Amino acid sequence: MNVLNYSMKERLNMTNLEIKEKIDINNKIIEDIMNPGKFVLNNTVYELLQENRKLQNACKHHFVNGYCEYCYLEETL
């Protein structure tokens, strides 16, 4: 599932659990990429972070201890 190719309407129709799952997958890829001893172009990390931002924009947030439990967005006052 590549959200970068989804329309805004399609992203808005994702459930919070689907958003969380996709962000978790993206974060795992980023973590693996940033692992010492591996060379990777920064474009991959940038694209995944942009995808996470789009998912966060579509999330119906539920904040617990200052962070959304689904998309990890920090709550702002």
N, C-alpha and C positions, 0 to 999 in steps of 0.2 A: 504494500500500500504506500504509494508516494503522494503525499498530500500536496506537494508543490504543483501537481498537475490537476488537482481538484479545483472546482469552482468554489467560490465563497459559500454558495448555497449547500454544496455537498459537505464542506467542512462544518457548517452550522448544523447539519443533520447528524453528525457523529455524536455518539453518546460520550459522556465524560469518561467512562471506562475505556472506550475505544481511543479517546484522546490520550489518556494516561498510558495505555499500552504502547501506542506509537511513540510518545515522548520517551518512555522507558527504553524502547528499542533504539531510538536515535541516540540517547545518552550512552547506551552500552557501546554503540559503534564509535561514538566520539571518544569514550574511555579507551577502547581498544586501539584507536588510531593514535591517541596521545601517549600510548605505552612506550617507554624508552626502548630503543633498539629497532623501532619501526619507522620507516620514512613514508610520509604521505603528503600529498599536496593539501594546503590549507583550504582550498576550494571545497573539499568534501566536508570539512568541519563547518565552514561558513554556510553551506547549503543546508546542512542538518540543523544548525542553529536557527536559520531563517524558517525552516519548516516547523520547528518547535514554537517559534513566535506566532506563526499563523495558527497553530493548534491552540495556543494559549488564548488568542483572540476569539476563538470559537467556543472555548470552554465556558460552561455555566459554573463559575467558581463556587467552591465551598471551602472557606478558609479555616484552618486549624493551626493554632500557634503561629499565626502570621504568614502561613503559606497555604496555597490551594492544595488540597489533598489529591487532586487529579493531575494538574499541569505544573505544579511546583512554582507558580507565579507568586512573588512576594506581595503581600497585602500592603497597599499604600494608604496613608491617611489623608 
